[in-house]
């Protein structure tokens, strides 16, 4: 029915079913697909072309006495991002006793050169509590929850956005993997039985993640991406 007066209403109904926020642009445009119309769209929707193609991420990482791996993990995260200047990394400390604040304050200065925002907030101990604290402290609408020892893939921010950008998708997860299973050097350091146990753990975790059914009420939350398994 393209070209009829019913198309607009059908589009609005479909967007509502997918939980997509709708905004009316009052300026009459012939075709928003042309580049000359983009300034009007950006003005009325309060969003830029770069925000759509390369959005901002708030990355929440809970920690507890993990200062030894803190710096290397954060640098790995920034290095593997396509747009490090669009990252906000929030370290949520569950009252550690190994002084992570000193490391974060030093790293914060170093990361200014690439434009990455880094902060540390204190929270009551508990992974769930710390994740909530980090989400509440975030300032962007895209959230990525990580463990401090998680190793994200190259281009992780772009890969995650390509998933969440699809209509109706409000959450996703990277595929879980264990380095002891996939790195030959580490495989040689463990017994055959231990390796089989880790392969079974990896398989079971992936299968569990694939069967997760997100509650319909999550549509009202910010979009988020997960990499939360150790």
C-alpha positions in Angstrom: 0.0 0.0 0.0 3.0 2.3 -0.5 1.9 5.8 -1.5 -1.5 5.6 0.3 -2.6 7.5 3.3 -2.5 4.4 5.4 1.3 3.9 5.2 2.1 6.4 8.0 -0.4 4.8 10.4 1.0 1.4 9.7 4.5 2.5 10.4 3.5 4.1 13.7 1.7 0.9 14.7 4.6 -1.3 13.8 7.0 1.0 15.7 4.8 0.9 18.8 4.7 -2.9 18.7 8.5 -3.0 18.6 8.8 -0.5 21.5 10.4 2.2 19.4 10.0 5.7 20.6 8.3 7.9 18.0 8.9 11.6 17.3 7.1 13.8 14.8 9.2 16.2 12.7 7.0 19.2 12.0 9.0 20.5 9.1 7.6 19.1 5.9 10.2 17.2 4.0 9.9 15.6 0.5 12.4 12.8 1.3 14.5 12.4 4.5 16.8 10.0 2.5 18.5 12.9 0.8 21.5 14.5 2.5 20.1 18.0 2.3 17.3 16.9 4.6 19.6 15.6 7.3 20.1 19.0 9.1 16.3 19.2 9.6 16.1 15.7 11.1 19.1 16.3 13.3 17.6 19.6 14.6 14.1 18.3 15.4 15.2 14.9 16.8 18.2 16.3 18.7 20.5 13.7 17.3 23.3 13.9 14.8 24.4 11.6 12.0 27.5 10.6 13.9 25.4 9.8 17.0 23.5 7.3 14.9 26.6 5.7 13.1 28.9 5.9 16.1 26.9 6.2 19.3 28.2 6.8 22.8 28.5 3.9 25.2 28.6 3.7 29.0 30.6 0.6 30.1 29.9 -0.6 33.6 32.6 -2.8 35.3 32.1 -4.0 38.9 35.3 -4.8 40.8 36.4 -6.1 44.2 40.2 -6.3 45.0 41.2 -6.6 41.3 43.7 -3.8 41.0 46.4 -6.1 39.6 44.4 -6.6 36.3 42.6 -3.2 36.3 45.0 -1.2 34.2 45.6 -3.8 31.5 41.9 -4.6 31.2 40.9 -1.0 30.7 43.7 -0.4 28.2 42.6 -3.5 26.3 39.1 -2.3 26.2 40.0 1.2 24.8 42.4 -0.3 22.3 39.7 -2.6 20.8 37.1 0.2 20.4 36.6 1.8 17.0 35.5 5.0 18.7 37.3 5.3 22.1 36.3 9.0 22.3 32.7 7.8 22.6 33.3 5.6 25.6 32.4 6.3 29.2 34.0 3.6 31.4 32.5 3.3 34.9 34.4 1.2 37.4 32.1 0.3 40.3 34.2 -0.6 43.4 32.6 -2.8 46.0 34.8 -1.4 48.8 38.1 -3.0 47.8 41.1 -2.8 50.0 43.8 -2.6 47.3 43.3 1.1 46.4 41.9 1.0 42.9 41.1 4.7 43.0 44.8 5.6 42.6 45.1 3.5 39.5 41.9 5.0 38.0 43.0 8.6 38.7 46.3 8.0 36.9 44.7 6.2 34.0 42.1 8.9 33.6 44.8 11.4 32.7 46.4 9.0 30.2 43.1 8.3 28.4 42.4 12.0 27.9 44.6 11.8 24.8 42.0 9.4 23.1 39.0 11.1 24.6 37.8 8.2 26.8 35.9 9.2 30.0 36.9 7.1 33.0 35.5 7.3 36.5 35.2 5.2 39.6 32.2 5.1 41.9 31.8 3.3 45.3 29.0 0.8 45.9 27.9 -1.7 48.4 29.4 -5.1 47.7 27.5 -7.5 45.4 27.7 -7.9 41.7 24.0 -7.0 41.1 24.1 -4.0 43.4 27.3 -2.8 41.7 25.8 -3.1 38.2 22.8 -1.1 39.2 25.0 1.6 40.8 27.0 1.8 37.6 23.9 2.1 35.4 22.5 4.8 37.6 25.8 6.8 37.3 25.9 6.4 33.5 25.1 9.3 31.2 24.5 7.4 27.9 21.6 5.3 26.6 23.7 2.4 25.5 25.1 0.2 28.3 27.7 -2.5 28.2 28.2 -4.6 31.3 31.6 -6.4 31.7 33.7 -8.3 34.1 37.1 -6.8 34.7 38.8 -10.0 33.2 36.6 -10.1 30.1 38.4 -9.8 26.8 36.3 -8.0 24.2 36.8 -8.5 20.5 38.2 -5.9 18.1 35.5 -3.4 17.0 33.3 -4.5 19.9 31.5 -1.1 20.1 30.6 -1.2 16.4 29.6 -4.9 16.5 27.4 -4.4 19.5 25.7 -1.3 17.9 25.0 -3.2 14.7 23.0 -5.7 16.8 21.1 -3.2 19.0 20.4 -0.9 16.0 18.0 -3.6 14.6 14.3 -2.7 15.2 12.9 -4.5 18.2 16.3 -5.6 19.7 16.9 -4.2 23.2 19.7 -6.5 24.4 22.4 -8.7 23.2 25.5 -10.6 24.3 28.9 -11.5 22.9 29.6 -15.2 22.6 31.2 -16.6 25.7 34.6 -18.3 25.3 37.5 -19.4 27.6 41.1 -18.6 26.7 42.2 -22.0 28.0 40.1 -23.7 25.3 41.1 -21.5 22.4 44.8 -20.6 23.1 47.2 -23.4 22.4 49.8 -22.2 24.9 47.3 -22.2 27.8 45.9 -25.6 26.7 49.3 -27.2 27.2 49.4 -25.9 30.8 46.4 -27.9 31.9 45.4 -31.5 32.1 43.3 -33.3 29.5 40.4 -33.7 32.0 40.4 -30.1 33.0 40.3 -29.0 29.4 37.3 -31.2 28.8 35.6 -29.7 31.8 36.3 -26.2 30.5 34.9 -27.1 27.0 31.7 -28.4 28.7 31.5 -25.2 30.7 31.9 -23.1 27.6 29.3 -25.1 25.7 26.8 -25.0 28.6 27.2 -21.3 29.1 26.6 -20.5 25.4 23.6 -22.7 25.3 22.1 -21.0 28.4 22.7 -17.6 26.9 21.1 -18.6 23.6 17.9 -19.6 25.5 17.5 -16.4 27.5 14.1 -14.8 27.1 14.1 -11.1 27.9 11.0 -9.9 29.7 8.8 -7.6 27.6 9.1 -4.9 30.3 12.7 -4.5 29.4 11.5 -2.5 26.4 11.2 0.5 28.7 14.9 0.3 29.8 17.9 1.6 28.0 19.4 -0.7 25.4 22.3 -2.8 26.7 24.9 -5.4 25.8 26.3 -8.1 28.0 29.6 -9.9 28.5 29.2 -10.9 32.0 30.3 -14.5 32.3 33.7 -15.3 33.8 
